[in-house]
Amino acid sequence: MTVKEIFDTMDYGPAPESAEDALAWIVDQGASFGHFIDGAFTEPGETFESRNPATGEILANISRGTQADVDAAFAAARKAQPGWEGSGGHARARVLYAIARLLQKNARLFAVLETLDNGKPIRESRDIDIPLAQRHFYYHAGMAQIMETELPDRRAIGVCGQVIPWNFPLLMLAWKIAPAIAMGNSVVLKPAEYTSLTALLFADICRQAGVPPGVVNIITGDGATGEMIVTHDEADKVAFTGSTEVGRRIRRATAGQGKALTLELGGKSPYIVFDDADIDSAIEGLVDAIWFNQGQVCCAGSRLIVQEGIAESFHTRLKARMDKLRVGDPLDKCIDVGAIVDPVQLDTITRLVDANTAGEVHRAACDMPASGCFYPPTLITGLDPADPLMQEEIFGPVLVSTTFRTPAEAVSLANNTRYGLAATLWSENVNLALDVAPKLKAGVVWVNGTNMFDAAAGFGGVRESGFGREGGWEGLTAYTAPKDSPETLAPREAETGENGPVEGLDRTAKLYVGGKQARPDGGYSRTIHGHDGTPLGHVGLANRKDVRNAVEAAQAAGAWAKSTGHLRAQILYYIAENLSARASEFAARLDAMTGQDGAQEVLAAIDRLFTCAAWADKYGGDVRAVPIRGTALAMREPTGVIGALCPDEAPLLGLVSVMGPAIAMGNRMVLVASEPHPLAATDFYQVLDTSDLPGGVVNILTGSHAELGPVMAKHLDLDAVWSFSSTDLSAVIERESAGNLKRTWVNNGKATDWARPDIHAFLDAATEVKTVWIPYGE
């Protein structure tokens, strides 16, 4: 073509990236790979094929990890970990810096290899995946350097088992390995079966960077290999990114093992466009939100929610933009949409879309390759919120859409999902944007932009999108543990004695639900004896219906989460004031029940309430230094409705220590009082009644921890369950919580020093970090 003809047509010509060096690297390794264990590659064992999804060509043969391979990797990691942690933050920082520099030096090789193995366009691998992976190692080199001064009371967890997905193979590896080794842990990581090659190249980089043998181990394989890693006895922490259903199975499999766990799971993220938005920018953002990486992104903006007044125009312009997308060879730098990772995933996308009978389907009128794993960009409009494709994660280049009229309806539609990973909103009205963003049930919210990530800003979800964060301080501390080792907590039995007359006419304490005293549904009660066997009173025995009633009352008190920290602090101070006025009464009650120093416990409880009040308006989050023209707000939001089994050994102080930080942060509580010594809790709700605490914010039940703990763990309207009971219910609570993947905090049979608890641990457990990205400028 002549220059004139090129300008007349403005067609994109091919701009192919050479795969020669990447293919040469594969050939140099023999095109057959073993595992990377203890600083060296093993001989290949039983292998499976890794294919280029764009062409179907075999790239290499990858070893399938066996139990013996996994055992060897964990043995090497366990042996190496103490020395790596003991080397000090500066030594680790130097190694992470070396990894970052080598990733930069080999950036093009990594980018091409990623595109060959995964099918994503080379522009995305080159400009997004690889630079972000480098950024994570640079950032965490700095974290390693300052760990000893900024986290003086924390240590490495130990050995971490990590499993990553196929959609961002190298980037997910960086998200997992960088913080883990920065804090002094060693790792055993399994890349996805479809996309193992860049992880193996990274292993080679580790040797060049001076990573000590055994600190980083890479085991390849399928789901069976991953199961061996996450359930291995030597894994002190498990980190998994993948589907919600697999995450649910991991939660059940690891229940009661005392392993730290972070899960980054599926999503069905809303993309909200208000009628005052810059429509052209919103459409370009939407292209990145859903057709980036062929829609194979857990936080993809796969649910378009557009204001009714502009919906027709928006959809028309969006379809025109879709028709100009270029689908084809991922190594062509002019390509917008590459290949689906594997025929199995392509079949899943096709089946889900073909089964849909609702709405109107528009497939982009663009040229499609004759072969390979490709699916056209697709838009389905006119769907109802309950339609399967509005609820189920498709994980492909398919966008579904509905409309709204008011901001309140937009929020309702956006939150109408069991997921809560990310959300995007477009509006030129800053007041509207910053009003809506906190109302969205998502771990990440992008304002007038999408798919913004950085190592300094936490990423992760709520609800069934998992728990824990990757990046930022919150992601870093997930790879650390307190330096102090807790003692084993001995079960505490209720005192016994003769069921003689109780002093007074009737000392049968009721439950406390919705700000009112309530009789137990079952109609049963039991006698509470003092430490000397004297009967002190009776308490009701709550059952599952009482839990239901308490949770409903807590849900109805949702306005507490929207109250100011100042108001919550005032009420906590007032609770402390009223407890102080009755200090001698509570001290006598504690003396009679436990035989311990009741006066001292009451004073400690008052002090704890003051501490919680002090933090109520001082733990709101911070601003992260991210490399954009804008800012990222790390906002601390309440977890929601928390069920808690209070400590048996500190009937009043333990209850206050659990309740105080939670309600200070805006949560509502369903508390099960100390099982052997519940009367301090039933006296305490009289204090709550006189302290202006809204009904339903704190609900108090009495009864068996062993019976009520599993009921709370299964309850789908509880957002978290904590257990500090001397009856070790850790395994059953973690296992039963998998139903809705609620957050859990259990003691694993270990004691808590209630005289000096880590208040920040309670504040962290009582909050979720929501990262709100706000670009600015013209």
Beta strands, then each sheet from edge to edge (+ up, - down):
strand 1: 32-33
strand 2: 36-37
strand 3: 40-41
strand 4: 47-51
strand 5: 58-63
strand 6: 154-156
strand 7: 159-163
strand 8: 186-190
strand 9: 216-218
strand 10: 237-241
strand 11: 260-264
strand 12: 270-273
strand 13: 303-307
strand 14: 360-363
strand 15: 378-381
strand 16: 398-404
strand 17: 422-426
strand 18: 444-447
strand 19: 466-467
strand 20: 480-482
strand 21: 508-509
strand 22: 511-513
strand 23: 516-518
strand 24: 525-529
strand 25: 535-540
strand 26: 621-624
strand 27: 630-638
strand 28: 641-645
strand 29: 668-672
strand 30: 698-701
strand 31: 720-723
strand 32: 743-746
strand 33: 767-775
sheet 1: 1+ 5+ 4-
sheet 2: 2+ 3-
sheet 3: 6+ 20-
sheet 4: 9+ 8+ 7+ 10+ 11+ 19-
sheet 5: 14+ 15- 16- 13- 12- 17- 18- 33- 27+ 26-
sheet 6: 21+ 25+ 24-
sheet 7: 22+ 23-
sheet 8: 30+ 29+ 28+ 31+ 32+
end
